[in-house]
Structure formats: C-alpha cells, structure tokens
Amino acid sequence: MTQFHIFIIRAILAAGFAVILSRMFYPDVNIIYVAGLGIILVGLAYFAEYLRNRKS
C-alpha cells in the first residue's frame, strides 16, 4: 500500500469519526468545526505513527 492510499484511508476514517463525534456531543455545530476536527484526527494519526516508528 502506498503512502497516498494510507492517507486517503485515514482521511475517510477521520471524516467519519469527526461527523459521528460532533453530531453525538454537539448536534448544531458548524461544518467548519467538523472539518477541523477531522484534520486534527488525521494529524494525530500521523503523530502516533511517528512515535511508533521512532522507537525502532
């Protein structure tokens, strides 16, 4: 799997989780905040991968 495919999978999952979490806890939040939450989730996924690969 290429890095681009991994990014697409992470972006789709982050968007899905961002929509679910925001609609569950803040139902009338603006879509801009949902997109921001998705971007943060993708960033956290890459940060976790960096921490995992740094140890080896």
C-alpha positions in Angstrom: 0.0 0.0 0.0 1.4 3.4 -0.9 1.5 6.4 1.4 -1.2 8.1 -0.7 -3.6 5.2 -0.1 -2.9 5.2 3.6 -3.6 9.0 3.7 -6.9 8.5 1.9 -8.0 5.8 4.3 -7.0 7.9 7.3 -8.8 10.9 5.9 -12.0 8.9 5.2 -12.0 7.4 8.7 -11.2 10.7 10.3 -14.1 12.4 8.5 -16.5 9.6 9.6 -15.4 9.8 13.2 -15.5 13.6 13.2 -19.1 13.6 12.0 -20.2 10.9 14.4 -18.4 12.6 17.4 -19.6 16.1 16.6 -23.2 15.0 16.0 -23.2 13.0 19.2 -21.9 15.6 21.5 -22.7 18.9 19.7 -25.6 18.4 17.2 -25.8 22.0 16.0 -22.1 22.6 15.4 -21.0 24.3 12.1 -19.5 22.1 9.4 -16.2 24.0 9.6 -15.6 22.8 13.1 -16.3 19.2 12.0 -13.8 19.6 9.2 -11.3 21.0 11.7 -11.8 18.0 13.9 -11.2 15.7 11.0 -7.9 17.4 10.2 -6.8 17.2 13.8 -7.6 13.4 13.8 -5.6 12.8 10.7 -2.7 14.8 12.3 -2.9 12.8 15.4 -2.8 9.6 13.4 0.4 10.7 11.7 1.9 11.8 15.1 1.1 8.4 16.6 2.8 6.7 13.6 5.9 8.9 14.1 6.1 8.0 17.8 5.7 4.3 17.0 8.4 4.3 14.3 10.8 6.5 16.4 11.4 3.7 18.9 12.7 1.2 16.3 
